[in-house]
Amino acid sequence: QVQLVESGGGLVQAGGSLRLSCAASERTFSNSAMAWFRQSPGKERAFVAVIGWNGGYTEYADSVKGRFAISRDNAKNTVFLQMNSLKPEDTAVYYCAAERGLYGLGSPNQGAYDTWGQGTQVTVSS
C-alpha cells in the first residue's frame, strides 16, 4: 500500500509563506489524484485543494483561493502545497491524501480518498 509522508509544516507569522510536501512511497501514486485537507482544533477535517492525476485539473476551497497553490512532480512522487499570505485561521494539521482508483481528477469529498498521511502542523501567529 502506498504510504504518504507530509513535511514542511511549522510556525510562521501572519502574511508569511510555507510550502508543504507530500512524498509517496510508490510510483503508482503518479496515477492518482491527490488532495490536501486540514483539521483545526475542535473542527471537522476540511478540504483545501486537489490536483488531478496528471496535474491538469486543480480545485480549491474558497477560503484559500488566490493564496494557496497545489502542484505535483510525478517523477519525484511528490505533491506540494504552496501557502502564501497565511492567516491565523489557516492554523491546522494538514493532511495529504491519495484518491481511490486511478486517473481521476480528484474530489473535495474525503470519502474518495483511501490513503492518508500522518499530517503536518501549520501554526500561523498573529
DRENBA-329584 format. One record per residue (C-alpha): x, y, z; residue number from 1; residue in three letters. Coordinates in steps of 0.02 Angstrom, whole numbers, always signed. Example, Ala and Ser with C-alpha at 12.3 -4.5 7.8 and 13.67 -1.06 7.14 Angstrom:
REM residues 2
<atom><X>+615</X><Y>-225</Y><Z>+390</Z><resi>1</resi><resn>ALA</resn></atom>
<atom><X>+684</X><Y>-53</Y><Z>+357</Z><resi>2</resi><resn>SER</resn></atom>
This chain:
REM residues 126
<atom><X>+0</X><Y>+0</Y><Z>+0</Z><resi>1</resi><resn>GLN</resn></atom>
<atom><X>+60</X><Y>+174</Y><Z>-41</Z><resi>2</resi><resn>VAL</resn></atom>
<atom><X>+121</X><Y>+272</Y><Z>+108</Z><resi>3</resi><resn>GLN</resn></atom>
<atom><X>+114</X><Y>+462</Y><Z>+113</Z><resi>4</resi><resn>LEU</resn></atom>
<atom><X>+230</X><Y>+569</Y><Z>+217</Z><resi>5</resi><resn>VAL</resn></atom>
<atom><X>+199</X><Y>+756</Y><Z>+239</Z><resi>6</resi><resn>GLU</resn></atom>
<atom><X>+332</X><Y>+883</Y><Z>+283</Z><resi>7</resi><resn>SER</resn></atom>
<atom><X>+360</X><Y>+1070</Y><Z>+282</Z><resi>8</resi><resn>GLY</resn></atom>
<atom><X>+244</X><Y>+1125</Y><Z>+420</Z><resi>9</resi><resn>GLY</resn></atom>
<atom><X>+297</X><Y>+1244</Y><Z>+557</Z><resi>10</resi><resn>GLY</resn></atom>
<atom><X>+267</X><Y>+1410</Y><Z>+642</Z><resi>11</resi><resn>LEU</resn></atom>
<atom><X>+251</X><Y>+1566</Y><Z>+534</Z><resi>12</resi><resn>VAL</resn></atom>
<atom><X>+189</X><Y>+1743</Y><Z>+561</Z><resi>13</resi><resn>GLN</resn></atom>
<atom><X>+31</X><Y>+1804</Y><Z>+477</Z><resi>14</resi><resn>ALA</resn></atom>
<atom><X>+68</X><Y>+1857</Y><Z>+299</Z><resi>15</resi><resn>GLY</resn></atom>
<atom><X>+208</X><Y>+1731</Y><Z>+283</Z><resi>16</resi><resn>GLY</resn></atom>
<atom><X>+227</X><Y>+1578</Y><Z>+173</Z><resi>17</resi><resn>SER</resn></atom>
<atom><X>+256</X><Y>+1392</Y><Z>+190</Z><resi>18</resi><resn>LEU</resn></atom>
<atom><X>+275</X><Y>+1252</Y><Z>+66</Z><resi>19</resi><resn>ARG</resn></atom>
<atom><X>+210</X><Y>+1082</Y><Z>+114</Z><resi>20</resi><resn>LEU</resn></atom>
<atom><X>+270</X><Y>+923</Y><Z>+31</Z><resi>21</resi><resn>SER</resn></atom>
<atom><X>+192</X><Y>+750</Y><Z>+24</Z><resi>22</resi><resn>CYS</resn></atom>
<atom><X>+304</X><Y>+608</Y><Z>-31</Z><resi>23</resi><resn>ALA</resn></atom>
<atom><X>+231</X><Y>+442</Y><Z>-88</Z><resi>24</resi><resn>ALA</resn></atom>
<atom><X>+318</X><Y>+277</Y><Z>-64</Z><resi>25</resi><resn>SER</resn></atom>
<atom><X>+272</X><Y>+206</Y><Z>-233</Z><resi>26</resi><resn>GLU</resn></atom>
<atom><X>+271</X><Y>+264</Y><Z>-412</Z><resi>27</resi><resn>ARG</resn></atom>
<atom><X>+88</X><Y>+210</Y><Z>-429</Z><resi>28</resi><resn>THR</resn></atom>
<atom><X>+48</X><Y>+372</Y><Z>-340</Z><resi>29</resi><resn>PHE</resn></atom>
<atom><X>+78</X><Y>+461</Y><Z>-506</Z><resi>30</resi><resn>SER</resn></atom>
<atom><X>-84</X><Y>+385</Y><Z>-573</Z><resi>31</resi><resn>ASN</resn></atom>
<atom><X>-194</X><Y>+450</Y><Z>-432</Z><resi>32</resi><resn>SER</resn></atom>
<atom><X>-273</X><Y>+618</Y><Z>-396</Z><resi>33</resi><resn>ALA</resn></atom>
<atom><X>-204</X><Y>+695</Y><Z>-236</Z><resi>34</resi><resn>MET</resn></atom>
<atom><X>-278</X><Y>+817</Y><Z>-112</Z><resi>35</resi><resn>ALA</resn></atom>
<atom><X>-239</X><Y>+917</Y><Z>+42</Z><resi>36</resi><resn>TRP</resn></atom>
<atom><X>-358</X><Y>+928</Y><Z>+189</Z><resi>37</resi><resn>PHE</resn></atom>
<atom><X>-338</X><Y>+1015</Y><Z>+356</Z><resi>38</resi><resn>ARG</resn></atom>
<atom><X>-408</X><Y>+999</Y><Z>+530</Z><resi>39</resi><resn>GLN</resn></atom>
<atom><X>-411</X><Y>+1136</Y><Z>+661</Z><resi>40</resi><resn>SER</resn></atom>
<atom><X>-440</X><Y>+1100</Y><Z>+846</Z><resi>41</resi><resn>PRO</resn></atom>
<atom><X>-622</X><Y>+1067</Y><Z>+879</Z><resi>42</resi><resn>GLY</resn></atom>
<atom><X>-668</X><Y>+1066</Y><Z>+695</Z><resi>43</resi><resn>LYS</resn></atom>
<atom><X>-702</X><Y>+935</Y><Z>+564</Z><resi>44</resi><resn>GLU</resn></atom>
<atom><X>-567</X><Y>+895</Y><Z>+437</Z><resi>45</resi><resn>ARG</resn></atom>
<atom><X>-596</X><Y>+1006</Y><Z>+286</Z><resi>46</resi><resn>ALA</resn></atom>
<atom><X>-548</X><Y>+1007</Y><Z>+102</Z><resi>47</resi><resn>PHE</resn></atom>
<atom><X>-409</X><Y>+1126</Y><Z>+50</Z><resi>48</resi><resn>VAL</resn></atom>
<atom><X>-354</X><Y>+1083</Y><Z>-128</Z><resi>49</resi><resn>ALA</resn></atom>
<atom><X>-350</X><Y>+942</Y><Z>-254</Z><resi>50</resi><resn>VAL</resn></atom>
<atom><X>-247</X><Y>+904</Y><Z>-409</Z><resi>51</resi><resn>ILE</resn></atom>
<atom><X>-289</X><Y>+778</Y><Z>-544</Z><resi>52</resi><resn>GLY</resn></atom>
<atom><X>-178</X><Y>+630</Y><Z>-582</Z><resi>53</resi><resn>TRP</resn></atom>
<atom><X>-82</X><Y>+720</Y><Z>-720</Z><resi>54</resi><resn>ASN</resn></atom>
<atom><X>-87</X><Y>+893</Y><Z>-644</Z><resi>55</resi><resn>GLY</resn></atom>
<atom><X>-208</X><Y>+960</Y><Z>-773</Z><resi>56</resi><resn>GLY</resn></atom>
<atom><X>-350</X><Y>+995</Y><Z>-652</Z><resi>57</resi><resn>TYR</resn></atom>
<atom><X>-349</X><Y>+1086</Y><Z>-487</Z><resi>58</resi><resn>THR</resn></atom>
<atom><X>-484</X><Y>+1144</Y><Z>-367</Z><resi>59</resi><resn>GLU</resn></atom>
<atom><X>-475</X><Y>+1246</Y><Z>-207</Z><resi>60</resi><resn>TYR</resn></atom>
<atom><X>-581</X><Y>+1284</Y><Z>-57</Z><resi>61</resi><resn>ALA</resn></atom>
<atom><X>-649</X><Y>+1461</Y><Z>-64</Z><resi>62</resi><resn>ASP</resn></atom>
<atom><X>-553</X><Y>+1506</Y><Z>+94</Z><resi>63</resi><resn>SER</resn></atom>
<atom><X>-384</X><Y>+1476</Y><Z>+10</Z><resi>64</resi><resn>VAL</resn></atom>
<atom><X>-414</X><Y>+1528</Y><Z>-171</Z><resi>65</resi><resn>LYS</resn></atom>
<atom><X>-284</X><Y>+1651</Y><Z>-231</Z><resi>66</resi><resn>GLY</resn></atom>
<atom><X>-168</X><Y>+1613</Y><Z>-84</Z><resi>67</resi><resn>ARG</resn></atom>
<atom><X>-130</X><Y>+1427</Y><Z>-98</Z><resi>68</resi><resn>PHE</resn></atom>
<atom><X>-67</X><Y>+1329</Y><Z>-248</Z><resi>69</resi><resn>ALA</resn></atom>
<atom><X>-62</X><Y>+1140</Y><Z>-266</Z><resi>70</resi><resn>ILE</resn></atom>
<atom><X>+61</X><Y>+1056</Y><Z>-385</Z><resi>71</resi><resn>SER</resn></atom>
<atom><X>+141</X><Y>+888</Y><Z>-412</Z><resi>72</resi><resn>ARG</resn></atom>
<atom><X>+301</X><Y>+812</Y><Z>-478</Z><resi>73</resi><resn>ASP</resn></atom>
<atom><X>+260</X><Y>+635</Y><Z>-531</Z><resi>74</resi><resn>ASN</resn></atom>
<atom><X>+442</X><Y>+597</Y><Z>-571</Z><resi>75</resi><resn>ALA</resn></atom>
<atom><X>+479</X><Y>+626</Y><Z>-386</Z><resi>76</resi><resn>LYS</resn></atom>
<atom><X>+316</X><Y>+551</Y><Z>-321</Z><resi>77</resi><resn>ASN</resn></atom>
<atom><X>+282</X><Y>+713</Y><Z>-229</Z><resi>78</resi><resn>THR</resn></atom>
<atom><X>+138</X><Y>+836</Y><Z>-214</Z><resi>79</resi><resn>VAL</resn></atom>
<atom><X>+158</X><Y>+1012</Y><Z>-147</Z><resi>80</resi><resn>PHE</resn></atom>
<atom><X>+52</X><Y>+1145</Y><Z>-67</Z><resi>81</resi><resn>LEU</resn></atom>
<atom><X>+122</X><Y>+1320</Y><Z>-79</Z><resi>82</resi><resn>GLN</resn></atom>
<atom><X>+37</X><Y>+1429</Y><Z>+51</Z><resi>83</resi><resn>MET</resn></atom>
<atom><X>+55</X><Y>+1618</Y><Z>+40</Z><resi>84</resi><resn>ASN</resn></atom>
<atom><X>-22</X><Y>+1762</Y><Z>+136</Z><resi>85</resi><resn>SER</resn></atom>
<atom><X>-55</X><Y>+1647</Y><Z>+281</Z><resi>86</resi><resn>LEU</resn></atom>
<atom><X>-185</X><Y>+1694</Y><Z>+410</Z><resi>87</resi><resn>LYS</resn></atom>
<atom><X>-208</X><Y>+1636</Y><Z>+590</Z><resi>88</resi><resn>PRO</resn></atom>
<atom><X>-363</X><Y>+1542</Y><Z>+534</Z><resi>89</resi><resn>GLU</resn></atom>
<atom><X>-253</X><Y>+1434</Y><Z>+423</Z><resi>90</resi><resn>ASP</resn></atom>
<atom><X>-182</X><Y>+1355</Y><Z>+581</Z><resi>91</resi><resn>THR</resn></atom>
<atom><X>-217</X><Y>+1169</Y><Z>+571</Z><resi>92</resi><resn>ALA</resn></atom>
<atom><X>-144</X><Y>+997</Y><Z>+544</Z><resi>93</resi><resn>VAL</resn></atom>
<atom><X>-128</X><Y>+973</Y><Z>+357</Z><resi>94</resi><resn>TYR</resn></atom>
<atom><X>-151</X><Y>+802</Y><Z>+280</Z><resi>95</resi><resn>TYR</resn></atom>
<atom><X>-119</X><Y>+740</Y><Z>+104</Z><resi>96</resi><resn>CYS</resn></atom>
<atom><X>-222</X><Y>+601</Y><Z>+31</Z><resi>97</resi><resn>ALA</resn></atom>
<atom><X>-223</X><Y>+490</Y><Z>-124</Z><resi>98</resi><resn>ALA</resn></atom>
<atom><X>-386</X><Y>+460</Y><Z>-214</Z><resi>99</resi><resn>GLU</resn></atom>
<atom><X>-456</X><Y>+285</Y><Z>-227</Z><resi>100</resi><resn>ARG</resn></atom>
<atom><X>-437</X><Y>+224</Y><Z>-406</Z><resi>101</resi><resn>GLY</resn></atom>
<atom><X>-330</X><Y>+284</Y><Z>-549</Z><resi>102</resi><resn>LEU</resn></atom>
<atom><X>-329</X><Y>+427</Y><Z>-674</Z><resi>103</resi><resn>TYR</resn></atom>
<atom><X>-455</X><Y>+532</Y><Z>-581</Z><resi>104</resi><resn>GLY</resn></atom>
<atom><X>-475</X><Y>+720</Y><Z>-568</Z><resi>105</resi><resn>LEU</resn></atom>
<atom><X>-499</X><Y>+715</Y><Z>-381</Z><resi>106</resi><resn>GLY</resn></atom>
<atom><X>-639</X><Y>+770</Y><Z>-267</Z><resi>107</resi><resn>SER</resn></atom>
<atom><X>-670</X><Y>+882</Y><Z>-116</Z><resi>108</resi><resn>PRO</resn></atom>
<atom><X>-756</X><Y>+731</Y><Z>-35</Z><resi>109</resi><resn>ASN</resn></atom>
<atom><X>-647</X><Y>+646</Y><Z>+95</Z><resi>110</resi><resn>GLN</resn></atom>
<atom><X>-733</X><Y>+480</Y><Z>+58</Z><resi>111</resi><resn>GLY</resn></atom>
<atom><X>-649</X><Y>+475</Y><Z>-112</Z><resi>112</resi><resn>ALA</resn></atom>
<atom><X>-478</X><Y>+451</Y><Z>-32</Z><resi>113</resi><resn>TYR</resn></atom>
<atom><X>-412</X><Y>+289</Y><Z>+39</Z><resi>114</resi><resn>ASP</resn></atom>
<atom><X>-233</X><Y>+332</Y><Z>+82</Z><resi>115</resi><resn>THR</resn></atom>
<atom><X>-186</X><Y>+469</Y><Z>+205</Z><resi>116</resi><resn>TRP</resn></atom>
<atom><X>-27</X><Y>+541</Y><Z>+276</Z><resi>117</resi><resn>GLY</resn></atom>
<atom><X>+4</X><Y>+568</Y><Z>+461</Z><resi>118</resi><resn>GLN</resn></atom>
<atom><X>-14</X><Y>+756</Y><Z>+448</Z><resi>119</resi><resn>GLY</resn></atom>
<atom><X>+98</X><Y>+906</Y><Z>+475</Z><resi>120</resi><resn>THR</resn></atom>
<atom><X>+61</X><Y>+1050</Y><Z>+593</Z><resi>121</resi><resn>GLN</resn></atom>
<atom><X>+48</X><Y>+1227</Y><Z>+525</Z><resi>122</resi><resn>VAL</resn></atom>
<atom><X>+34</X><Y>+1367</Y><Z>+652</Z><resi>123</resi><resn>THR</resn></atom>
<atom><X>+9</X><Y>+1547</Y><Z>+598</Z><resi>124</resi><resn>VAL</resn></atom>
<atom><X>+36</X><Y>+1679</Y><Z>+732</Z><resi>125</resi><resn>SER</resn></atom>
<atom><X>-49</X><Y>+1849</Y><Z>+727</Z><resi>126</resi><resn>SER</resn></atom>
